[in-house]
């Protein structure tokens, strides 16, 4: 007797091959049959007539490392059909929680009433496992946090002893099951690392068959996008490691319209034997901290040191010059909206240009003042991407879908002020509803591949990402005619439509469009 039969659906099996009609039989955690199955062969039945049955979506770029501890139901993720998330990313994580990193981690989780009772990356993911998440988790180690643990917020080159300590932190993480290392070279202190330093750490990752995932040094708004892609490729080549270019995008006026050139660089690297892929979210706006508009050198030492530099007339002039260039490349202060600002919630939803105008001030002065009043905690949404570039990247077979969001919820502790971008709730259904059904950019089976087997294979997940007998029963059932994102920048906390069933490790987590409360997720450690 099967535990569950999904009957009458069309199967997008994750391979990218055409849809076919089949029933799916699940026993325990596994898919055991794909074919014709009678209604009475299962204890439970899902009628998938008119629906598409696919592998659960694998989101390889998320920032759920805090939110999964706050609310392990992972509602905004699983309601999108996501059954697996990777975190941390962009070089910022919650372990190792030692040295100066401990204070930073404690401050970030303390706002949610979480006590730091872990030290190593392995300890942290044991905490995630004990929380009982609803979705599977791909563990990563954050290079920026490793550097902070050893060197604080210094931009100095590490001594041989410091570098060896960083290597040992990465080794501990990989030995304890991390699937790879992430860097955030656009941020500090991750971006203070040299290429050689990154290669040294990535060699440890390579020893364990892991992935090097990078928010690269520039995406066009603060330097040369193509040099940054070349650096990621060089790290992959130098360390012999697979490479993931995170949230691939043309960010800034100098690179708008040049996505094909970026893709050409990636394809040439693959031809040379570097296993490099990218991921992308389907929105024309990014989300990050206000600090990304400022040069990295002026952020060394943290917020207080930054404010001291802006108080020095000569340094302030240098900082303002760099800020103004970045602002211009991103389209000006009118394309930059405050999404989270604790000192004055009334400013959330307003642009930098609007806020500056209200106060009769320059945008630069306004930005510095907001950073000072908030101790550096200003989150932004930057409407700085062009649709043609987004679509060019999307149709490339080596670019997968990833949200760059977090598993949150419209209620409880995560209901407000947690980076409100619609990608937290709508990334994957937006692809299926907008890019596939409305824009007809790709067939549905090709889009499903970008959300399932492509990321699962690149991150080394065993028997996940496909609908096949013997594989884990991570399954998403969606209606191709009605699936759609309902979250917008004006109303970012809306669950999507058209995804009635989501199954994780054989157990329903979404049933008839509602969260069941089941939490069958696993930490998918490697080695």
Protein Blocks (a to p, Z undefined) as FASTA:
>chain_A
ZZbdcehiacdehnopacdddddddehjbcfbgcdddfklpfbdcdfehiacddddddfb
dcklmmmmmmmnommmmmnopabdcddeehiafbdcehjllmmmmmmmmmnopacfbfbl
mlmmmmmmmnopabdcdddddfklmmmmmnojafbdcdfklmmmmmmmmmmmmmnopabd
cddfkbcfklmpcfklmmmmmmmmmmnopacddddfbehjaccfklmmmmmmmmmmmnop
acddehiadedjklgoplmmmmmmmmmmmmnopacdddddfbfbdcddfklmpcfklmgg
ijmlmmmmmmpmklmmmmmmmmmmmmmmnnpjklcccfbdfklmklgopafklmmmmnop
afklmmmmmmmmnnopacddddfbcfklmmmmmmpmkbccdekiacddfehjllgophpa
fklmmmmmmmmmmmmmmnomacfklmmmmmmmmmmmmnopahihiacehiacddddddfk
lgccfbdfklmcbccehiabcceehiafbgghiaehiacbccddeZZ
